[in-house]
Amino acid sequence: MAREPLPTDPLEAAVDGFTHGGEGVARVRGKAVFVPGALPGETVRLRVVEDRKRWARAELLEVLDAAPTRTTPPCPVADTCGGCDLQHVTPEGQRDLKRRVVREQLERLGGFDAPDVAPTREVGTPLGYRAHARLHAAPDGRLGFHRAGSTEVVPVEHCPVLTPAAQRLRSQVGDRSGAVEVEVRADGVTGASGGAVVLQPGPGPLDVPQVDGDVLLEQPDGSSVALSGDGVLEVTVAGLSFTLPRGAFFQVSTAAAEALVEEVLDAVGDPSGALVWDLYAGVGLLSLPLVRAGAEVVAVEGNADAAAAAVANAERNGLALRVEAEDVRDTLDDWCAPDSLVEPAEVVVLDPPRSGVGEDTMRTLGRAGPPQVVLVACDPASLARDAAALAGQGYRLERVVPVDLFPMTHHVEAVARLFR
């Protein structure tokens, strides 16, 4: 029997859940209704805007009974800009929600029973932390960020989550430069000057700005041409010096990078004399602290520029690091083959992209049988799937630490340690 469609008139509902995408979940006639902006424990007035067979989505019209963690957003465009979706929650409340999401994803997607998930680690300040951002130009030339779920641009002159250095670069670029996208990358976390601006030219003339840093033009193929400087940034993390080539992935701030390094080192324990594979190693953010702590590290990174930077970063810090500029999946297929002569790792550290490692690759790693795996994930669902794939190979999930690298948003990093 077909289910009767949900009403489109405004209705009241109790919110009792929260998705890993940052939406509240209410139940209306037994169907899960996702409500952006709503929080668990609240009673709200909503209007259903999309009704599917198994779920629905609604817009929040009014909060009738607010959660104690609800607060006034610090940004005037928080309700329209898609950059931050949790500004209406206190920082403590945000961290509680992120811990809840990590635990629920491990239970529901990963099949883990009562996983040990630590309280979410606070990192730095909830505002003024982001040293890297990509802005888009509205039809009138003003820069801003996309509205949630849309390509419409919400103009933003001052973004409260940018570091002062990043905000200064954005202000120096100004509006109506002729660029359709502007990427700002600052060197420092707080007030340090310097950085780089990458402009994606539009169809018309381009007014190249004068900024406190390098200026590059992004080409259609994703490469860049330097107009001034070379776009290479320098940062110091945990006492180690890193160069960051244009396009190489790095955390949103050095405070975030240092927190991640600390959690990974804590999860690994004493690595003295151990052979460690650092997979998806990037520019060596995790590899170099592990080498300094006494490990023999082999870093694998598929991006050639990042791999070259990892080699250079090891040299500039006087550390011995072997870097393989190869695809992680192909490398593991070779290293973990039954007839492989590669020395097996005692610890494997993985820091994959948001999509995760993938079931096939995790099964390959599991068959190789490293005694310990430390998995870094920026998506709770990917974490749950990857950890479950290892659990199927005889691994035990010991502990997971969520790390709040992206305050004011639903995004959360997590560091998990598994033992065979």
Secondary structure, DSSP 4 states (H G I P E B T S, - for coil): -PPPPPP-S-EEEEEEEE-TTSEEEEEETTEEEEEET--TT-EEEEEEEEE-SSEEEEEEEEEEE--TTB---SSTTTTTBSS-S-TTB-HHHHHHHHHHHHHHHHHHTT--SS--BPPPBP-S-SSS-B-EEEEEE-TTS-EEEEBTTSS-EEE-S--TTB-HHHHHHHHHH-S-SSEEEEEEEES-SSS---EEEEEEE-SS-------SSEEEEE-TTS-EEEEES---EEEEETTEEEEE-TT----SSHHHHHHHHHHHHHHH---TT-EEEEES-TTTTTHHHHHHTT-EEEEE-S-HHHHHHHHHHHHHTT---EEE-S-HHHHHHHHTSTT--SPPPSEEEE---TT-S-HHHHHHHHHH--SEEEEEESSHHHHHHHHHHHHTTT-EEEEEEEE-SSTTSS--EEEEEEE-
